[in-house]
Every structure is written in C-alpha cells, then in structure tokens.
C-alpha cells in the first residue's frame, strides 16, 4: 500500500471517529434533555396512521361507486398532494375538504354528483381506509407500562374521535385535543396548553411528536415543550428527528 493510500485510510478513520463521537454526544444531550418527560403527545396523520392504500385509491374507489371509474389513483394522488401543498390556513371544515376533492379530480369533478362529496368525506372515518404504522402499538404499550402519560394533539375534524375508536386507539390516550374542537390549529399554543392541562404536566415535562417541523416541533417549542419530528423512510438530518417511534422507548 502506498503512502497516499495509507494517508487516505488514516483520514477516513479519523473522520469516522469524529462522526461516532458527534453521534454519541448528540444522543447524550438528547437523553439528558428528555429525562424530565412525564407525558408524550402525538400528532395523528403521518405519525400514528396513514391513508390506506392511499388517498388516491380511496377517492377512486368512491368515485367508481358514483359512476366515475377508470381514474388512476396515482394521478389523483399527485393532484391531491398539489392541492394540499397550496393550502394556507386550512380550517379542516367539511366544505374546505370538498374544495380539495374538487381540485384533486380536476376536469372529472363535473362528472361527480353532489352526493359524492359527503360520501368520500365519510369514507375516511372508516377504519379500513387507514393503516396504523407498525411501530405505533409497541411504542404506546411500552410507554404506558413505564407510566408515561399519553395524549393526542391533532389538526383534524369531527371524524377523528370515532376514527380512533374504530381503530381501537382511543384506549391508549388520556387526552385528545383536536383542532376542530379547540377552534385553532397547530402550531397555535392553545392546543398544547390544553393537552398539558389535561395530562397534568408543565410544558417542560411534555414531549410532542409529529411529522411536521412547523406544526409539531416548532409548535411544541413555542409552547415550552420538547418537539420531535418522526421521519420514517428517510435519512435523519437534524437533532430533533427520529426515524421510528420506538426510539421513544429508549428515553
């Protein structure tokens, strides 16, 4: 092996050691920060559950029942993502959802009867249109066994309570704070404050986990709680991120 190769090997070893130390330091700081946690709250969509098989598939299924068939779920999914990204100050009202559905169907929307919109809206209250992420139940059970108080803070409408009951998830939580019932949406501190009050903890003793940096992490931090973002199926890039909810069990 020549000198250049040996030098490169040494540099890689040193860099690997530095990276390992940085990772260890990060874990140590995170562990120290989370030692005071007495309660953990969770976002719902994208955190505990996801539409199944997808929003596009469910839209296409219900549209077919109303005589509009042959629309590709993938096309609907792409349109839905575009419509959702364009929302500012979404209020989660029924008519606001109808508007997103109309935008998602594009030119096909004129073929859909008025009865379609409440039908597709109500379809998402059914348990079989949702999938509970594999890491959810083991995490909730492990945290509860350790005496950690658990709650929900979600931007959702009046379908959430029956949906959680249908999914047999309600039993895991002592507090359910839903934006439609509060009259405000995350990152508004009022939702976090209500959860803390119902769980009987101060802000610094509460950890909130969700899939949105703005709504969940920043919202929690502005309230004075700890925020973490779950980023399944992606590489972790920031200290406030976790790859799976099961990482919470190592606190």
PyMOL commands that set and color helices and strands:
alter all, ss='L'
color gray80, all
select helices_A, chain A and resi 3-34+55-65+73-85+94-111+114-123+127-129+134-145+160-166+170-172+179-182+189-199+203-205+213-223+245-250
alter helices_A, ss='H'
color red, helices_A
select strands_A, chain A and resi 39-42+49-51+130-132+149-154+175-178+206-210+226-230+241-242
alter strands_A, ss='S'
color yellow, strands_A
deselect
rebuild
show_as cartoon
